[in-house]
Amino acid sequence: RLALETSPIYIKAFEIYDTVNALVESLSDEDKEFYQSILLESSMMLAPKIAGAFGSNSWLICMQNASIIRYHAEYLHTSTSGLRLFTKAQKEYVQVFRTEMEEFRELFKEWVKTFDKLEHEEYVDEWGLFLR
């Protein structure tokens, strides 16, 4: 497996955080009040969850982290529509953000494929979500 620090998905997660930060700073005070915490929270979840999966050899932990990442990444991606329609955000910033999220999705799909190489340990998912 790749080293975490050179992993394209990990690097992209930090780029997304920086983009979200810049985008939030460009919003009006009213829009910032509504969007700031939710956008920053979701963008801050990506890199640590990627790191957690990288640090694990467990298919289950990787899948759990991937699910959390997917949730937050999908929220960020869909929020671009709301930013375009309901705020005075600069359209160029929103488009850069949207493009980064689309790039992240492609990196994510490739990254998740690497989970199949992990040992398929016997486990019981107490919540019944991940069955093998």
NORLIN-V521919 format. One line per field, one symbol per residue. psi: psi as a letter, one per 20 degrees, with the letter a starting at -180 (. if undefined). Layout:
psi: ???
//
This chain:
psi: qqqghjphhgghghhggggggggghiqrgghghghgghghghhihfghhgggghiqjpgggghghhggggghghggghihghhghjrkqphgghhgggghhhgggghghhghhihhiqqmqprooiijgnp.
//
